[in-house]
Amino acid sequence: MKNIFVLLGLVFVLFSCENKETTIKEAKQEKPIKDFPHQLPKQKPNMQLSRALNRLYDAYPAPKPQENELFSQFKYTDVKGFDYNNHDGTISRRDPSKVIKHNGKYYVWYTYRNTPTPPRGAAASSDVIPSSDWDLAEIWYATSNDGFNWEEQGVAIKRPEKPIVGWRAVTTTDILEWKGKYYLYYQGFMEASGKRGDDCPVAVSYADSPDGPWTPYNKIVIPNGGEGAWDQYSIHDPYPLVYKGKIYLYYKSDFGKKGDWIRMQGLATADNPLGPFTKHPLNPVISSGHETSLFPFKTGIAAMVYKDGNEHNTIQYAEDGVNFEIASITEMMPYAGAPYVPDAFADTKDGRGITWGMAHFISLGGKGQFHSMLTRFDCDLSQDLHDPEMKEPRVKYTPEDYFKRSLSKKQRNRIDKENNVLK
């Protein structure tokens, strides 16, 4: 009997201690607050919040852009080593590939056009006169020790003989390293751009070294979609990464009405660089963007989504490489950004991010001298760098920057007519 009383007493003591501990824990829990704090909390406060503030804590990696690893501003530097023939429109370099490093040197590939005249449009084009900035182009490459000063090495992918894919132009390339070999994916034109849209299937060449020589596969590796599909007429901007043991090749398609194109990003995966590639059933996987750049980040894939669509000028993230969410909103993003991605092909489970790369500026030259040029961009989209200047959430523009966006003549005439009606 004595043992029973001892046991009951022990249970009572334990129960009392547990209740006391629970009370202490409850007391330590944050009580609901009435007013949103003067200092922005790092964690979502225990209070009723508007949709905007719920989104601030639920949709972004951090509530402040300065603390968001996937937020950055971008800065640009004029690179050395490329001649543009006094910018008369006869030489153009555009659409750079990802930058890779091999034997201590950086490599970049790009669309290179060197023609007797600048682009003259589809109707006036010929075997030597280009219709567009990328018509009659080849894939060239350059190397650098520092990413600022480049040495052009010459042609990597020549235009093949007619009727092989790309006989009219080979453009918009990107690089893959897979099991000790290198693969350049690119668009292959069979007619002057503009004569039947930009229908240019994806082709590939491979080599044992980034310096080549490159062996063309001479087959289409990613076909257009079926009749009525969003990618029925175009597969553009192939962009390969290695992820989850496979080749993840992202691409853009132009669809909708001519002159009012919609641009979105799709994904095709493969176990072999030469295919077959399987398009993802959830395509398109990104609803905006033109030349979209991607890179491994932590356990997923991040994307710089520039131009076109409701979600342009955003950096997005997908834990699975497919279902992308907006991670930040920024400005002055690189046009056709092609970052240096050290772990692009490592199948990493902890992507480190990017800090610099190459891009292009287009629509250069005066009337009838249309061409493009390469540039360098820098940023802080990296787990390993903390650059407060890159994390500044505001870009300061001069009045001259704003006045460059002045009203067109047509707009001014409309306003003048409206003012005359009101007089």
matplotlib code that plots the C-alpha trace (Angstrom):
import matplotlib.pyplot as plt

x = [0.0, 2.9, 4.4, 1.1, 1.1, 4.7, 3.9, 0.9, 3.0, 5.6, 3.0, 1.5, 5.0, 5.7, 2.3, 2.8, 6.2, 4.9, 2.0, 4.5, 6.8, 3.9, 2.8, 6.3, 6.4, 3.1, 4.2, 7.3, 5.3, 4.8, 1.5, -0.6, 0.2, -2.0, 0.4, 3.0, 6.4, 8.5, 11.5, 10.8, 10.7, 12.8, 10.1, 6.4, 4.8, 1.9, -0.9, -3.4, -1.6, -2.7, -2.1, 0.9, 2.6, 1.8, 3.4, 6.4, 7.1, 5.8, 6.9, 10.4, 13.6, 13.8, 11.5, 14.2, 15.9, 19.2, 19.1, 17.7, 20.4, 18.4, 18.2, 20.8, 21.4, 23.6, 26.6, 28.2, 31.7, 32.8, 35.0, 38.2, 39.4, 36.5, 36.5, 33.2, 34.5, 33.7, 30.2, 29.1, 26.8, 28.8, 30.2, 27.9, 28.5, 25.5, 23.8, 26.8, 26.9, 27.4, 31.0, 33.1, 36.6, 39.1, 42.8, 42.8, 41.0, 37.5, 35.6, 32.6, 30.9, 28.6, 26.8, 29.2, 28.1, 30.6, 28.8, 29.4, 26.3, 24.3, 20.9, 18.5, 15.4, 14.1, 12.9, 16.3, 18.4, 20.6, 23.4, 25.6, 23.2, 21.7, 18.0, 18.5, 21.3, 21.8, 21.3, 24.4, 26.0, 28.4, 29.4, 32.7, 34.5, 36.9, 39.1, 40.1, 42.3, 40.2, 36.7, 37.4, 40.1, 39.2, 41.1, 39.0, 39.9, 37.9, 35.1, 33.9, 30.8, 30.8, 27.6, 27.2, 26.5, 23.0, 20.6, 22.0, 20.4, 21.9, 23.2, 21.8, 22.9, 24.0, 23.2, 22.4, 24.6, 25.2, 27.7, 27.4, 30.1, 29.1, 31.4, 34.6, 33.2, 31.8, 28.6, 27.5, 23.7, 22.5, 19.7, 20.0, 18.4, 17.5, 16.1, 16.8, 15.2, 11.8, 10.9, 9.0, 9.4, 12.2, 11.7, 15.2, 15.5, 18.1, 21.3, 24.4, 28.1, 30.6, 34.3, 36.9, 38.1, 36.4, 38.9, 37.4, 37.5, 33.7, 31.9, 28.4, 25.7, 23.7, 20.4, 17.6, 17.9, 14.8, 11.9, 9.1, 5.9, 2.9, 0.3, -1.4, 1.2, 2.8, 6.2, 4.9, 7.0, 10.1, 12.5, 15.0, 17.8, 18.8, 20.3, 21.6, 22.4, 23.2, 20.6, 19.4, 21.7, 20.1, 20.6, 18.0, 17.8, 15.6, 14.4, 12.2, 9.3, 7.6, 3.9, 0.6, 0.0, 2.8, 4.0, 2.4, 4.4, 4.1, 7.4, 7.7, 10.2, 10.0, 12.1, 13.4, 15.4, 17.7, 20.2, 22.4, 23.5, 22.5, 19.0, 16.3, 15.0, 11.7, 9.7, 8.3, 4.5, 4.1, 5.6, 5.9, 7.6, 8.3, 5.6, 7.8, 11.3, 13.2, 16.8, 16.4, 19.5, 19.5, 21.9, 22.0, 21.2, 21.1, 19.0, 17.1, 17.4, 17.3, 16.4, 17.0, 13.8, 14.3, 11.9, 8.5, 5.5, 4.0, 6.9, 9.7, 12.6, 12.3, 14.6, 12.8, 13.5, 12.3, 13.2, 12.5, 13.8, 10.2, 7.8, 9.3, 8.3, 9.3, 12.2, 12.9, 12.1, 14.9, 15.9, 18.5, 18.9, 21.4, 20.1, 20.8, 22.7, 25.2, 26.6, 29.8, 28.3, 31.2, 28.9, 26.6, 27.6, 28.5, 25.0, 25.5, 23.1, 24.2, 24.4, 26.6, 25.1, 26.7, 28.6, 29.3, 28.9, 28.5, 25.5, 24.8, 23.5, 21.4, 20.0, 23.4, 24.5, 22.7, 20.0, 20.9, 23.8, 22.0, 24.3, 25.0, 28.0, 29.1, 29.4, 30.2, 27.8, 28.4, 26.0, 25.6, 23.4, 25.8, 25.9, 29.6, 29.6, 28.0, 28.4, 26.2, 26.5, 24.9, 22.1, 21.1, 17.4, 17.3, 19.1, 19.7, 19.0, 20.0, 17.5, 19.3, 18.5, 14.8, 14.8, 16.0, 12.5, 10.9, 7.5, 7.5, 6.4, 3.1, 2.4, 3.2, 0.9, -1.9, -1.4, -1.3, -4.6, -6.2, -5.0, -6.4, -9.8, -9.8, -9.1]
y = [0.0, 2.3, 1.7, 2.8, 6.1, 6.7, 6.0, 8.3, 11.1, 10.7, 10.9, 14.1, 15.7, 14.8, 16.1, 19.3, 19.9, 19.2, 21.7, 24.3, 23.8, 24.1, 27.4, 28.8, 27.9, 29.5, 32.6, 32.8, 32.5, 35.8, 37.4, 38.8, 42.4, 45.2, 47.5, 46.4, 47.0, 50.0, 47.8, 45.3, 41.8, 39.1, 36.6, 37.0, 38.6, 37.0, 39.4, 39.7, 40.9, 42.2, 40.2, 42.3, 41.7, 38.0, 37.9, 39.7, 36.9, 33.9, 34.6, 36.0, 34.5, 37.6, 40.5, 43.1, 43.0, 43.8, 40.4, 38.5, 36.3, 36.3, 40.0, 42.1, 45.2, 44.9, 46.9, 47.0, 47.3, 47.8, 44.8, 45.0, 42.9, 43.2, 45.4, 46.6, 48.4, 51.8, 50.6, 50.9, 47.8, 45.3, 43.5, 42.3, 40.1, 39.1, 36.3, 35.1, 31.6, 30.9, 31.6, 28.6, 28.2, 25.7, 25.5, 28.8, 30.7, 31.9, 30.9, 32.5, 31.7, 34.1, 34.9, 36.6, 38.4, 40.0, 41.0, 43.6, 45.5, 45.9, 44.1, 45.2, 43.2, 39.9, 41.3, 42.9, 40.0, 37.8, 35.3, 38.0, 40.7, 39.8, 40.2, 40.6, 41.1, 37.3, 36.4, 34.9, 34.5, 31.9, 30.9, 32.4, 32.3, 34.3, 33.6, 35.8, 35.7, 38.2, 38.5, 42.1, 41.7, 39.2, 37.6, 36.5, 33.0, 32.8, 30.5, 27.6, 26.5, 27.3, 27.4, 23.9, 23.2, 23.5, 21.8, 20.8, 22.4, 25.9, 26.4, 30.0, 30.9, 29.3, 31.5, 31.9, 29.1, 27.8, 25.3, 22.0, 19.9, 16.3, 13.4, 15.0, 16.2, 19.6, 20.3, 23.5, 23.8, 26.5, 27.6, 26.6, 28.7, 27.3, 30.6, 34.3, 35.4, 37.1, 35.1, 32.5, 33.8, 32.5, 28.8, 27.6, 24.1, 23.4, 21.6, 20.5, 20.0, 18.3, 18.3, 16.9, 20.5, 23.9, 24.9, 22.3, 21.0, 20.7, 17.8, 18.6, 16.1, 17.4, 16.4, 18.3, 17.5, 19.3, 19.4, 22.0, 21.1, 19.5, 21.5, 24.0, 23.7, 26.8, 25.8, 24.7, 27.2, 28.0, 26.5, 29.3, 30.1, 26.5, 26.7, 23.4, 22.7, 19.4, 18.7, 15.6, 13.5, 14.6, 17.3, 20.1, 22.2, 25.3, 27.0, 29.9, 29.9, 32.8, 32.1, 33.9, 36.5, 37.7, 41.1, 40.6, 37.5, 35.9, 34.6, 31.9, 29.3, 25.5, 22.6, 19.4, 16.8, 14.0, 11.4, 11.9, 15.3, 14.1, 13.2, 12.1, 15.1, 14.8, 18.0, 18.5, 18.0, 21.3, 23.4, 26.3, 26.4, 30.1, 32.5, 35.4, 36.3, 36.6, 35.3, 33.8, 32.8, 30.0, 28.7, 26.1, 27.7, 25.8, 22.7, 24.1, 26.3, 30.1, 32.1, 35.7, 36.5, 39.6, 41.3, 40.1, 39.0, 40.0, 38.7, 40.3, 41.9, 39.2, 36.6, 33.4, 30.1, 26.5, 23.9, 21.2, 23.1, 23.2, 25.2, 28.7, 31.4, 35.0, 35.5, 39.2, 42.1, 44.2, 46.5, 47.0, 43.3, 42.0, 41.7, 38.1, 37.6, 34.7, 34.2, 32.5, 29.5, 27.4, 24.6, 24.6, 21.0, 19.6, 18.3, 20.1, 19.8, 23.3, 25.7, 28.7, 31.2, 33.8, 37.1, 38.1, 37.2, 38.5, 40.1, 42.2, 45.6, 45.7, 48.4, 50.2, 52.4, 55.1, 54.5, 51.6, 50.6, 48.1, 45.8, 44.5, 44.4, 42.3, 43.7, 42.4, 42.5, 42.1, 41.3, 39.5, 36.5, 34.3, 32.5, 33.4, 37.1, 39.9, 43.2, 45.9, 48.1, 45.3, 44.9, 48.6, 48.5, 51.7, 52.7, 56.4, 57.8, 61.1, 63.4, 62.5, 58.8, 59.7, 62.1, 59.2, 57.8, 60.9, 60.8, 59.6, 62.0, 60.1, 60.4, 64.1, 64.7, 62.9, 65.1, 68.3, 67.3, 66.7, 70.1, 71.8, 70.2, 71.5, 75.1]
z = [0.0, 0.9, -2.6, -4.2, -2.4, -3.3, -7.0, -7.0, -5.4, -8.1, -10.8, -9.2, -9.1, -12.7, -13.8, -11.9, -13.4, -16.9, -16.4, -15.0, -18.0, -20.4, -18.7, -19.0, -22.7, -23.3, -21.5, -23.7, -26.9, -28.7, -27.9, -30.7, -31.4, -32.6, -34.6, -37.1, -35.5, -36.2, -36.9, -39.7, -38.1, -39.7, -38.9, -39.7, -36.6, -34.8, -36.0, -38.8, -41.9, -45.3, -48.4, -49.2, -45.9, -45.9, -49.4, -48.0, -45.6, -47.5, -51.1, -50.8, -49.3, -46.9, -46.2, -47.1, -50.5, -48.8, -47.1, -50.0, -51.6, -54.8, -55.1, -56.8, -58.9, -62.0, -63.1, -66.5, -67.9, -71.5, -72.3, -74.4, -77.4, -79.8, -83.0, -84.4, -87.6, -86.2, -85.4, -89.0, -88.7, -90.7, -87.6, -84.8, -81.7, -79.6, -77.6, -75.6, -74.0, -70.3, -69.4, -68.4, -67.0, -68.5, -67.7, -66.0, -68.8, -69.2, -72.4, -74.0, -77.3, -79.2, -82.5, -84.9, -88.1, -90.5, -93.7, -96.5, -95.3, -92.2, -92.1, -94.9, -94.1, -95.5, -98.8, -99.6, -98.3, -100.5, -100.1, -98.7, -97.5, -94.1, -93.3, -89.6, -87.1, -86.7, -90.4, -92.2, -88.7, -87.3, -83.7, -82.6, -79.3, -77.1, -74.1, -71.1, -68.0, -66.1, -67.8, -68.8, -71.5, -74.2, -77.0, -80.0, -81.1, -84.2, -85.5, -83.5, -85.5, -89.3, -91.3, -92.9, -96.5, -97.8, -96.9, -93.5, -90.5, -90.0, -93.6, -93.6, -90.1, -86.8, -83.8, -80.1, -78.7, -75.2, -73.7, -71.9, -70.3, -69.9, -69.0, -70.2, -73.5, -74.6, -76.4, -78.1, -78.7, -81.2, -83.5, -87.1, -89.8, -93.2, -94.6, -94.1, -90.8, -91.5, -94.6, -92.5, -89.0, -86.7, -87.4, -86.4, -84.9, -82.2, -83.4, -81.6, -82.1, -79.8, -79.0, -76.6, -75.7, -75.5, -78.3, -80.6, -83.2, -83.2, -84.8, -86.0, -85.1, -88.2, -86.7, -84.9, -81.2, -79.9, -82.4, -82.5, -80.8, -82.5, -84.4, -82.2, -79.4, -77.8, -79.3, -82.7, -84.7, -82.6, -80.2, -79.3, -76.8, -75.7, -72.2, -70.7, -67.0, -65.3, -62.6, -60.8, -62.9, -66.2, -68.8, -68.1, -71.3, -71.0, -74.1, -75.2, -77.8, -79.5, -80.0, -80.5, -83.2, -85.5, -84.3, -80.9, -79.8, -76.3, -75.0, -72.3, -71.3, -71.6, -70.4, -72.1, -70.3, -71.5, -70.3, -73.3, -74.8, -78.3, -77.0, -77.2, -75.2, -73.4, -73.0, -69.6, -69.3, -67.4, -70.2, -70.3, -66.9, -66.8, -68.0, -69.0, -70.2, -73.4, -73.1, -69.7, -67.8, -65.2, -62.6, -59.7, -56.4, -53.1, -53.9, -56.9, -60.0, -60.1, -63.2, -64.3, -66.2, -68.3, -70.8, -72.0, -69.9, -66.5, -64.6, -66.4, -64.4, -61.8, -60.4, -59.8, -58.0, -58.4, -55.7, -58.4, -61.4, -62.8, -60.6, -60.5, -58.0, -57.9, -55.4, -56.2, -58.4, -59.8, -62.6, -65.4, -65.8, -68.3, -71.8, -72.9, -69.7, -69.8, -66.4, -65.2, -63.5, -61.9, -60.9, -63.9, -64.8, -61.3, -60.5, -57.2, -54.3, -53.0, -55.9, -55.0, -57.4, -59.7, -59.5, -63.1, -66.8, -70.3, -72.0, -75.1, -76.1, -79.3, -81.7, -81.9, -84.7, -86.6, -89.2, -91.4, -89.1, -86.8, -84.8, -81.3, -79.0, -76.0, -72.5, -69.0, -66.1, -62.4, -59.6, -56.2, -56.6, -54.6, -51.3, -51.0, -51.7, -49.7, -51.6, -50.1, -53.3, -55.3, -52.7, -52.7, -53.6, -55.6, -58.8, -59.2, -62.7, -64.1, -65.9, -69.2, -68.5, -68.2, -71.2, -73.4, -72.9, -74.3, -76.2, -79.7, -82.5, -82.8, -79.1, -79.1, -82.0, -80.1, -77.1, -79.2, -80.8, -77.4, -76.2, -79.3, -78.6, -75.1, -76.1]

ax = plt.figure().add_subplot(projection="3d")
ax.plot(x, y, z, "-o")
ax.set_aspect("equal")
plt.show()
